[in-house]
């Protein structure tokens, strides 16, 4: 049962991230779409049933995703701080843009943490 929940979470996060990839345009969007497609692939592998190969892919992927989530959260906080400094001098119209990487980083961080906790309990064949 927990494998199906985490697999469904992978699909949900992949579906949420795909439209965000198109935000960056037609040139970079398809390249960025590889990450959500990989998350969907991991979701399919988990849904089929856990295997040692699936858990190895899950661990490798989600350690990298955890690092990416931390970087996104840091970048969002830095963006909000820069917007605050800019607003003090009369600018800062796009200050709320920093919430986007913070939100994406939080969602990815929770998914990575749940997946790593699940992958820690690898079943025996």
VEXNU-181528 format. One record per residue (C-alpha): residue in one letter; z, x, y; residue number from 1. Coordinates in steps of 0.001 Angstrom, whole numbers, m for minus. Example, Ala and Ser with C-alpha at 12.3 -4.5 7.8 and 13.67 -1.06 7.14 Angstrom:
BEGIN
+---------+---------+---------+---------+-----+
| residuo |      pz |      px |      py | num |
+---------+---------+---------+---------+-----+
|       A |    7800 |   12300 |   m4500 |   1 |
|       S |    7140 |   13670 |   m1060 |   2 |
+---------+---------+---------+---------+-----+
END
This chain:
BEGIN
+---------+---------+---------+---------+-----+
| residuo |      pz |      px |      py | num |
+---------+---------+---------+---------+-----+
|       X |       0 |       0 |       0 |   1 |
|       X |     812 |    2665 |    2638 |   2 |
|       X |   m2542 |    4317 |    1898 |   3 |
|       X |   m4384 |    1127 |    2796 |   4 |
|       X |   m2419 |     758 |    6033 |   5 |
|       X |   m3210 |    4319 |    7120 |   6 |
|       X |   m6848 |    3839 |    6063 |   7 |
|       X |   m7031 |     704 |    8217 |   8 |
|       X |   m5450 |    2635 |   11095 |   9 |
|       X |   m8195 |    5261 |   10744 |  10 |
|       X |  m10863 |    2552 |   11014 |  11 |
|       X |   m9167 |     966 |   14022 |  12 |
|       X |   m8840 |    4268 |   15902 |  13 |
|       X |  m12447 |    5163 |   15047 |  14 |
|       X |  m13644 |    1804 |   16402 |  15 |
|       X |  m11644 |    2303 |   19597 |  16 |
|       X |  m12940 |    5846 |   20137 |  17 |
|       X |  m16642 |    5147 |   19536 |  18 |
|       X |  m17221 |    3249 |   22808 |  19 |
|       X |  m15363 |    5982 |   24709 |  20 |
|       X |  m17894 |    8498 |   23401 |  21 |
|       X |  m20663 |    6582 |   25161 |  22 |
|       X |  m18727 |    6904 |   28415 |  23 |
|       X |  m19855 |   10546 |   28559 |  24 |
|       X |  m23543 |    9679 |   28463 |  25 |
|       X |  m26452 |    9767 |   26081 |  26 |
|       X |  m26631 |   13568 |   25960 |  27 |
|       X |  m23053 |   14273 |   24859 |  28 |
|       X |  m22076 |   10881 |   23393 |  29 |
|       X |  m23700 |   11294 |   19960 |  30 |
|       X |  m22111 |   14726 |   19557 |  31 |
|       X |  m18700 |   13329 |   20456 |  32 |
|       X |  m19207 |   10401 |   18056 |  33 |
|       X |  m18818 |   12810 |   15131 |  34 |
|       X |  m15012 |   12734 |   15475 |  35 |
|       X |  m14623 |    8928 |   15159 |  36 |
|       X |  m17124 |    8907 |   12294 |  37 |
|       X |  m15064 |   11582 |   10531 |  38 |
|       X |  m11932 |    9450 |   10990 |  39 |
|       X |  m13792 |    6502 |    9460 |  40 |
|       X |  m14862 |    8724 |    6543 |  41 |
|       X |  m11228 |    9711 |    5968 |  42 |
|       X |  m10312 |    6029 |    6072 |  43 |
|       X |  m12862 |    5299 |    3332 |  44 |
|       X |  m11520 |    8154 |    1220 |  45 |
|       X |   m7953 |    6875 |    1590 |  46 |
|       X |   m8981 |    3314 |     823 |  47 |
|       X |  m10650 |    4380 |   m2435 |  48 |
|       X |   m7449 |    5966 |   m3596 |  49 |
|       X |   m5565 |    9158 |   m2958 |  50 |
|       X |   m6801 |   12386 |   m4493 |  51 |
|       X |   m5861 |   16027 |   m3923 |  52 |
|       X |   m9166 |   16583 |   m2076 |  53 |
|       X |   m8488 |   13629 |     221 |  54 |
|       X |   m5029 |   14921 |    1043 |  55 |
|       X |   m6358 |   18406 |    1766 |  56 |
|       X |   m8947 |   16937 |    4165 |  57 |
|       X |   m6306 |   14691 |    5703 |  58 |
|       X |   m3873 |   17543 |    6335 |  59 |
|       X |   m6507 |   19893 |    7788 |  60 |
|       X |   m7968 |   17209 |   10023 |  61 |
|       X |   m4703 |   15848 |   11350 |  62 |
|       X |   m3138 |   19199 |   12201 |  63 |
|       X |   m6182 |   19745 |   14430 |  64 |
|       X |   m5912 |   16173 |   15775 |  65 |
|       X |   m2230 |   16729 |   16568 |  66 |
|       X |   m3154 |   19801 |   18610 |  67 |
|       X |   m5934 |   17866 |   20363 |  68 |
|       X |   m3515 |   15021 |   21140 |  69 |
|       X |   m1054 |   17455 |   22739 |  70 |
|       X |   m3848 |   18967 |   24842 |  71 |
|       X |   m5033 |   15519 |   25954 |  72 |
|       X |   m1532 |   14453 |   26964 |  73 |
|       X |   m1010 |   17690 |   28888 |  74 |
|       X |   m4394 |   17300 |   30631 |  75 |
|       X |   m3565 |   13712 |   31585 |  76 |
|       X |    m211 |   14710 |   33043 |  77 |
|       X |   m1855 |   17566 |   34954 |  78 |
|       X |   m4468 |   15127 |   36278 |  79 |
|       X |   m1785 |   12728 |   37498 |  80 |
|       X |      72 |   15570 |   39215 |  81 |
|       X |   m3129 |   16780 |   40876 |  82 |
|       X |   m3870 |   13225 |   42041 |  83 |
|       X |    m400 |   13003 |   43546 |  84 |
|       X |    m952 |   16246 |   45467 |  85 |
|       X |   m4361 |   15003 |   46579 |  86 |
|       X |   m2932 |   11671 |   47717 |  87 |
|       X |    m435 |   13521 |   49893 |  88 |
|       X |   m3428 |   14923 |   51804 |  89 |
|       X |   m5344 |   11645 |   52073 |  90 |
|       X |   m7328 |   11697 |   48812 |  91 |
|       X |   m6555 |   10668 |   45259 |  92 |
|       X |   m8833 |    7687 |   44693 |  93 |
|       X |   m9225 |    8448 |   40971 |  94 |
|       X |   m5577 |    9248 |   40342 |  95 |
|       X |   m5164 |    6680 |   37576 |  96 |
|       X |   m7899 |    8404 |   35560 |  97 |
|       X |   m5160 |   10626 |   34098 |  98 |
|       X |   m3817 |    7694 |   32097 |  99 |
|       X |   m6952 |    7652 |   29919 | 100 |
|       X |   m6370 |   11031 |   28206 | 101 |
|       X |   m2656 |   10266 |   27946 | 102 |
|       X |   m3401 |    6988 |   26147 | 103 |
|       X |   m5970 |    8544 |   23829 | 104 |
|       X |   m3631 |   11454 |   23114 | 105 |
|       X |    m757 |    9102 |   22263 | 106 |
|       X |   m2891 |    7022 |   19890 | 107 |
|       X |   m4284 |   10136 |   18177 | 108 |
|       X |    m832 |   11711 |   17992 | 109 |
|       X |     687 |    8672 |   16291 | 110 |
|       X |   m2211 |    8480 |   13818 | 111 |
|       X |   m1920 |   12206 |   13061 | 112 |
|       X |    1849 |   12023 |   12603 | 113 |
|       X |    1601 |    9024 |   10265 | 114 |
|       X |   m1175 |   10671 |    8280 | 115 |
|       X |     726 |   13937 |    7930 | 116 |
|       X |    3847 |   12098 |    6786 | 117 |
|       X |    1752 |   10213 |    4234 | 118 |
|       X |     m29 |   13383 |    3087 | 119 |
|       X |    3319 |   15052 |    2533 | 120 |
|       X |    3973 |   12620 |    m311 | 121 |
|       X |     933 |   13604 |   m2364 | 122 |
|       X |     788 |   11635 |   m5624 | 123 |
|       X |     599 |   13355 |   m8960 | 124 |
|       X |   m2438 |   12506 |  m11118 | 125 |
+---------+---------+---------+---------+-----+
END
